[in-house]
Amino acid sequence: MTFVGHVLFFVALVIVGVSGNIYNLIFTIQQQVKTRAIQTVGLILNVISISNIILVLATFELVVSVFQNTQIWCVRPYPLAIRIEAYLMMTCSFNSFWAIAWLSLFYCIKVVNFSSECFRALKRNISSVINAAVLLSCMLSCLLFFPLFSLGIVESLEKNDSVSDIANLTCPQPSLTLPMNLNAYAAAVVCLLCPIPLMIMLPTSVRMVAHLCAHTLALKKNQTQVQGSDSYVLVCKITISLVGVYLSTLCIVALFIIIKFIGEFITYHTLASAFSFYSGMTSLLLTASNRYLKEKLWSMLCCRKSEEQASKSHTVVTGDV
């Protein structure tokens, strides 16, 4: 691919990954200013949008750094820019993944009827609980990935290696220079990025599907208000789609990392494409699940004034009750 081809490719990826999230962020904040309240869904939308924007830009900056210097992983000490980019990529992906998990849990608790008094109490206070969980997960991500600023190369290259010598060497794998158990740290990061959020997303999604199927059958038997569950079905589809996008992205990123560790050649186009796809699809799905954002988008495309009543309901489903 030529230099111009590279530029056009990555500009397209940035536009796809960033534009939808900027739109969601601007109009979500606009609604919050109008209503003078930050609802739970609005808070989650803000976190996902901001995280996705930074994630795409940080990945793009990493790709540019590697493109400018293909031996940048052999440089010791690592440039500060590389460490910042790695920190932002991990932190923002963590925030975005967990925000989707909290959104799935929020919808599940709001939609499903529980007989347990414990779950009923949780349902009454779910907004406060999820708000706190979102903020705590953001704080945790900032602390969890702080060791990435110590990212460097283990003592496998001699200090007197020349630039020409380094160019002919296979760069060692990056490592943390802090005195810590790297295996335990890596296990904690992997668990917090994939299995644990997935353990929240999948059961809540399945529970919503089961509840909505039973609810729809009951409505059909009564032959009344069959359309009452349409909005809940939409959010169920959106939630499952978000989980699918999350899993697809993790599979691509995991494949990229595995191939890199094996030592086979793979370009950073794969990583950039994965995060651009993730950011673009999540922004599209979140727009589709939010009545206010859909009305605003429709008014912009059709050049007509959006109905003000749309701002009264934050989502198609619960309105963040």
CORGI-V747976 format. One record per pair of residues at least 6 apart in sequence whose C-alpha atoms are under 6 Angstrom apart, sorted by the first residue. I is the first residue (numbers start at 1). GAP is how many residues later the second one is. D is the distance in Angstrom with one decimal. If there is no record, write none. Layout:
I/GAP/D ; I/GAP/D
This chain:
13/263/5.7 ; 16/264/5.6 ; 17/259/4.4 ; 17/262/4.9 ; 17/263/4.4 ; 18/35/5.2 ; 20/263/5.3 ; 21/28/4.7 ; 21/262/5.3 ; 25/21/5.7 ; 25/24/5.8 ; 32/6/5.6 ; 40/87/5.7 ; 40/91/5.9 ; 44/55/5.9 ; 48/48/4.8 ; 51/41/4.6 ; 51/45/5.8 ; 52/227/5.4 ; 55/34/5.1 ; 55/37/5.6 ; 58/27/5.2 ; 59/213/6.0 ; 74/97/5.2 ; 78/74/5.5 ; 83/66/5.3 ; 87/61/5.9 ; 91/50/5.3 ; 95/43/5.7 ; 101/96/5.7 ; 101/99/5.9 ; 101/100/5.2 ; 104/97/5.8 ; 105/99/5.9 ; 108/96/5.6 ; 108/100/5.8 ; 109/14/5.9 ; 150/26/5.5 ; 150/27/5.5 ; 151/24/5.7 ; 151/25/4.6 ; 152/22/5.6 ; 152/23/5.5 ; 152/24/5.9 ; 153/21/5.2 ; 153/22/5.7 ; 219/7/5.3 ; 220/6/6.0 ; 231/85/5.9 ; 231/86/5.3 ; 232/85/5.7 ; 249/25/5.6 ; 287/6/5.6 ; 290/25/4.3 ; 290/26/5.6 ; 291/24/5.4 ; 291/25/5.3 ; 292/18/5.1 ; 292/19/5.4 ; 295/11/5.8 ; 296/10/5.9 ; 299/6/5.6 ; 299/7/5.2 ; 313/6/4.6
